[in-house]
Every structure is written in C-alpha cells, then in structure tokens.
C-alpha cells in the first residue's frame, strides 16, 4: 500500500524542457505584477487610520493573496531556470497549505459581500 497517495514530491514539478519553459513563461509575468500590488498593500502609502474593520480585512486578505502569488511565481521561475533538487520537496510540502491560504482572501471577500450592512 502506498503511504503517499498523492504521488512523490519528485513528480510535483515538470522535469521536461518544454514543461519548465511553460512554467517559466506562466510564472514570469506574475512576479512584477504581484510584487507591485504586495508593495502597495503592505508598504505603500499608509491609509488613514479611520478605516473600518471590513476595509482592514480586505487589505489584509489582498496582501496575503499577492504574497502567496509572489512566492509561487518566484518558485516557478527558480525551477524553470535552475531546477534545484530541494525545490520539489519544498513545493510539495507547502503547496497544499498555500492552496488553502490562497482561498482565504476569497472567503473573506465573500463573507463581506453577504454581511448585512
């Protein structure tokens, strides 16, 4: 019986040249895009201090989303260029957690949409 039903970490990222090129092409545009928005939400111009809790929650959720997008894009670029041996195990271990964390901002925004005003 296989103790790891989702497959070994070595099969998590593409190893062929075509797969690595496609991963690099899809990861490259998201690095500057997510970096700019992450900077704007975290270190950019500070908002006024009289924001309500919903606006702070949206700001935190968007910061988390763009931080996760930046981390995944940088890992994709590293794998596309260098393919280090340590990256598949790291990506496999944290990939499931990051997938759940990527859903948190959408859950927060959906909760704010249905919250009565």
N, C-alpha and C positions, 0 to 999 in steps of 0.2 A: 504494500500500500504506500502511495506517495505521501509523505508528510507535508509537502508543499503543493497543494492542488493548483495554484495559480502559475506554476512554472518557475524555473530557476531564474535568478537575477540576471544571468548572462543573456537570456532571451528577451530582456525588457527593452533594450535599445537596439536599433538596426546596426548590423555589422557590415553590410554590403556598401560599396562605394555610392551606389545610387541612393540607398536609404539614408546614408549620412549626408549626402548633398541635399536631399529633400528636407531633412531635419534642419540643416543649416539655413536653407532658404526660408523655411517657415519660422525659424527662431529669430533670424536677424532683424526683421522689421519690428518685432515686439520689444527688443531691448531698449532702443531710444524712446519708443512710444511709452512704455511702462515706466521708464526712468523719469521722464518729464512729468508724468502725472503723479508718480510717487513723490517727487520733489515738491510739486505744487500742493499736494495734500498734507505733507508732513513738515517740510522745512520752508515752504514758500511763504508768501505774505500771510501773516497771522490774522485770523478773523477777529472781529470784535468779540468781546467777552460775553455779550448778552445773547449768545446763541442758545436755543432751547435744546432739550435732550435729544430730540429727533434729528436735529441738524448735526449735533456732535456724533450721533450714532452713524449717520450716513457718511460723515467724514472719516470715521474710524473704519467703517466697512470698506470704503473705497481705497483707503490706504492699505488695508490688508489684501484686497484683491490685486492691486497693482504691485505690491511687494511680492506676492506669490507668482504673479505673471513674470516679473523681472527675474526671480530666482529660477524658474523653469526655463525661461528663454536663455539665460546665461549658461545653464547646464546643457541645454541643447546645442549651443554654439561650441562649448568646450568639447562635447562629444563629437560634433561634426568635424572639428579641426584636428583634435589630438587623440581621441578615443582612449583615455586612460583606463587602466584596469579597475580602479577603485570606484569609478562613477556608476557602473550598472548596479552594484550592490547598494550604494547610497541612494540612487534614484528609485530602486525597487523598495527600499525600506521606507523612505519618506514620501514616495509617490502617492500611496493610498491616503496618508494623512493630509497631504497637500490637496488632494482631490476633495476631501471633506471640507478642508478650510476654504477652498475656493467657493463652496456652496454657501458658506456663512453670510457673505455680503448680500447674496440674493435672498436669503431667508430674512435677513434684517429689512431689506427694502420691501419685500412682500408683506412683512408684518406691519411696516409703516403705512403701506397702501391700504390695508384693511382696518387699521386702527381708527376708531371713531374720533373725529375732531371736535 
